[in-house]
Amino acid sequence: MTRLREDCKLVFCVGVGGVGKTTFASALGVREALGGRSVLVLTADPAKRLADALGMYGLHDEPSTISLPESAEGGELHAAMLETKASADAIIRRAAQNEARAQRVLDNKIYQAFSTTLARSHAYAAMERVYEAVHDPRYDLVIVDTPPAQSAIEILEAPARLVRFLDQRVVRWFLQPVDGSIRLRGGALTRRLLTAIAGESLVAALTDFLVEMAFLREGFSERARDVRDTMRSSETEFILVSSADSVGVEAARSVAAEVSHRGFALGLIVFNRAFVSGVEVGDMRSDNYPPVLAVHAPTLARMRAWFANEQARKRAAIEAFCQEQSRGAWILPETSRPLGNRSALFAWISAGRAIGPLA
């Protein structure tokens, strides 16, 4: 399989669930590290599969160093699993530029619920962590293992969405500038009405949260622009990972359309489980059977025909997809066991083949 461009600094692995995206991100990280680069593989998927793929007992928000085979050319491999709360707190501290203001937000009950339980807070935290990692001088390359398709799209949109929330009419109506500060519109009357509906403590927490977030808006807006520029940079690559069956190829079409619709350029396309390594249909002629199997020749012939048809269907579906996308693809073999070993990951990704213009 081809190497990434030398100027590539950030890779997003996108695709639906269950297609081997985490395994591919791990294998890509191993291969690039063995080639001499310092690599961070960061999983933004709440499911804890990256550690299994790398043969580790567990990963945390702080990157762990992964041992490499002795053949590594001076490269390093690191891996981390996003912890939403820690990353969300880092967003607030960075945007506040003032520890007292940051602490008021961190202590706020609405923020605490937002940063630990709301699904989309995971997306905001993920993009903050990605941005920080890309600008960390310790790493030459950051590979992001995204959640399944829809959650991945939320991650890609997260920075701009947060700014849009702060710009929404309901938020701007709820709060109004008064003498250089931001206050609740309608003052005491509005507060009494809301208190009657929701209770004093909730209204107080919500008001304080919105006031502080309004003050932080400029910091969020600046970071959203920076993140968007990073994601659209020529140094960023989006790799679509899919299974090779007809269902997987159809899902790949949907993901490719979503990525393109949001203005991101799709780079490599990878189809997993596309062939059986070391087994070619033409090698399975009946005259090659040992005597003990000759009696089963009719059954084996039917199995051979099914296998050949299955391979042909996969190949045709992938080639049609490549033609639609006007690009080539890489196909990866089936595996007979989980690839929880760095050497096995490297061997697997090295067995990839090109289809289409890449061939």
N, C-alpha and C positions, 0 to 999 in steps of 0.2 A: 504494500500500500504506500502511496505517495507520502512524503514528509510534508508537514505544514510549511508555509512560507517562512523564511527567516525573520521577516518583519512582523509576523503575526504575534500579538501580545495577549489576545483575549479570544477564547472560543466558547460559544454557547452550543451545547448539545441539546437539540430539541426533538420532540416526537411524542407520540402517545405512550401510555404505560405498557410495560411488559414486552418491549421490543429489544431489550438489551442495552438501553441507553447508558445506564450506570456502568455496566461492564465495558462498553466501548470507551466512555470517558476515562475509566481507570486504565484501560489498555493504551489509550492514546497518551495519557500522562506517563506511563511506564516507558513507552517507546521514545517520547521526546526527551525524557530524563536520561535514558540510556544513550541518547545522541549528544548529551553534553549540556542540556539546558536545565535551569532551575525552575521546576514546575510546581504549581499549586493546583490540586484538584479540589474544587469546592462544590459540595452538594447542597443545593437549595431544596432538595426533595425531603419532606418530613419523614419519609420512610428511610430506615437506616440500612440501606443496601451497600453503600460505598465501602464501609468497613469490611463487609463480607467479601466484596469483589477484590479488595486488596489484601485479604487474608489477615485482618486485624480484629481484635476483640471489641474495639469501640473507637469512635472519633468524637471530638468535641469542637466547640467554637474556636478554640485556640489550635492552630495547625500542628499536626504531628508529623515527624520525619519518618518516611517509609524507607526501609533498607532496600538496596538495589543489588542485583548480581554484580560480581566483581568485574564484569565486562563493561560496566558503566564508564563512559568517557568523561568523567569529571562532573556529571550532572547530579542533580538532587531532586528528590520527589517528596512533596509535602501534601497532606490532605487534611481537610477540615469539614465539619458538618455545621451548617448554619444553626445557631440558636437565636430564635427570634427576639427574645427579650434583651439579650446582651447587645445585639446589633441595633435594635430600635433605640435603646438608651444612648448608644453612640451617636445616632442621628440627632437626637435632641441636644446632646452636649455640644456637638459640632455646630449646629445651627444657632444655638442660643448665644454663643460667644461670651457667655456670662454664667458663672457657676450658680449664682443665686437664682437666676431665672430658670436655668436648666433644672435645678432641684425642685422648684415649684411645679414644673411639669411632671417630673419623675414621681413626685409624691401625690399627684392628682389621681383620684380614683377612676375617672373616665380614661385617662391615659393608661393606667395600669391594666384596665380591662382591654383597651385597644391594643396594647403592645403584647398581650399574652394570649388573648382568646379570639380576636377578630381575624378571619382568614386572610384578609388583604394586608394586614400588618406584616405578614410573612413576606409578601412581595416587596413592600417598602424596605424592609430590613435586608432582604436579599440583594437588592440593587445597591444599597449603601455599602454592603460588605464587598460586593464585586468591585465597586469603584475604588475603595480603599486598597484592595488587593492588587489591582492593576497598577496603582501608583506606588506600590511597595517595592523599593529597590531590591529586595531579597529575591524577587521572582522575575524570570524572563517571560514566563507564560502562565496565564491563569485559564484553567479549563473548568467551565461551570456545567455541572450536571443538573439540569432543570427538572422540575416536577413534570408530570404528564401534561399533555398539550395545553389544555385550557389554563392551568395554573402557570405554565411557562409564559403564555401570552400576558397574563396579569403581571408577571415579573417584568416583562419588557415594557409594559405601559405604566408601571408603578410611579416613577418619578413625576411624570406629567399629570397623573391622576390626582396626586396629593395636592399639587398646586391648583388644579381645577377645583378641588373640593374647597380650598380656602377662598377661591374666587366666586363660588356659587352665590347666586342672589340671596338665598335664604341665610347664608352665613353673613354676607355683607349687610343684609337688612337687620339681622339679629344684633349685630354690633355696630356702633357708630363712633366716629372720632369726635372727641370733645376736649378742647384745650390741650391738644397734643397727646391725649391719651385715648384709649378705646374703652367704651362702656356699653352696658346693656341698653338697647333702644327701649325707650319707654320707662326706664328707671324703675322706681319702686312698684309702680302699678303693674308693669309687665312681670316683674319678679314675683309679686304676690299671686298673680294669675297662674304662672307656671308652677309655683310652689303648691298651690291647691291641687294641681293636676298630678305632679310628679313627686312632691315632697321637697323639703328645704335642702337636705344634704345633697340630693341629686342635682337640683337646679344650681346650687352653689358650685358644685364640682364642674358641671357642664359649662357654666358661665366662665369660671376661671380658666378652664381648658381652652375654650374658644378665644378668650382674650390673649392668652399666652401664645397660642398657635398663630394668631393674627400678627403678633409681633415677630414671630419666627418666619413669616411667609417669605421674606426676601432671601433668607438663607436657603430655604427649600427651593425657591425658584432658581437661584444660582446653581445649586447642586443638580437640579433637574436638567438644566441646560448642559451642564458638564457631562452628566451621565449620557444624555441623548447624543451628544457629540462623540463620546467614546464609543457608543454602540454603533454609530454610523461611520466610524473611522475605518480607513483601509487596513488598519492593524487588527480589526475585529473580524472573526469568521463565524458564521452560523452553519453548523453541521446538522443536517436532518438525518436522524437515525430511524429506521423502519424495519419491520419484518418483511420477508420476501414473498409472503403469500398474498393472495388477491385482497384480503381484508386489510392487511398492512399497507399495501400499495395505495389503496383507496384512502386510508387514513393519512398517508404521507401527502397526498394531493391536498387534503384539507389543511394540514399544517403548513405546507409550502405556500398556500394561498394566504393564510393568516400572517405569516412572516412578511410576505411581499406587500400585503395590504397596509402594513404598518411602516413601510418604507425601509425595511432592512434587506440587505442583499444576501441571498442564500448562497453559501459556498458549496462545500462537499455534500454529497448525498450518499448515505451508507445503508446498504440492505443487509441485515443480519439473517443468519440461517438460510442462506441462499443456495448452498451446495454442501455436499459431504466431502470433506478434505480427503484426498487420496483414493477416492472411489469414482471411477468414470463408467458411464453406462456401457460404453463400447467394450470394456474389459470383462463384461459378465456374459460372454457367449457360452452356450451349453457345452461346447467342446473343451472348455476350460475347467469344467467341474471335475473334481476328483471322483474316483469310482464310487465312493460311499455316498455321494450326492447325486449320481447319475439317475438313480431311480426316481428322484424327486424333480427331474428336469421340467415336467409340465408345470408344476406348482412354481418352481423358481422362474420359469419363463413368464408366468403371469405377474409375479412380483417384479421382475425386471421391467416388464412393460409398464406397470403402474409407476415404478420409480422414474422411468424415462419420461412418461407423460407429466409427472409432477415437476420434474426438473424443467421440462420444456415450458410448462405453464408459468412457472416462476420467472424463467428467462424472458418469455414474451411480455409478461406484465411489467417487468423492470425496464425492458427496452422501450415499451410504449410510454412509460413514465419519463424516461430520459428524453425521448423525442418531444414530448409535450413541454418539458422544462428546458429544452435546447441545451442540455449538458449531459456529461457522463456521470457514472456512479461507480462506487466501490461495493463489491459483494464480499461478505464474510461467511465462513463455513459454519455448519452446525457444530456444536460441541457435545461430547458425551457425558460431561461432568461439569460442575460449577468451576469457574476459573478463579479460585481463591488463592492464586499463586502468581507472583510477578513474572516468573519465567514463562508460565503457561499463558498469561495475558499477552506477553510479547510475541510468543509463537503464534497465537491465534490471530492477532492483528497483522502479523507479517504474512499470513497465508491469504490475505485479501487479494482479489483480482479486480481488474478494471473492466467496465462495460461502457460502450458508447465512445464518445470523443476522447476519453482518457486512455482507452486501450491502445 
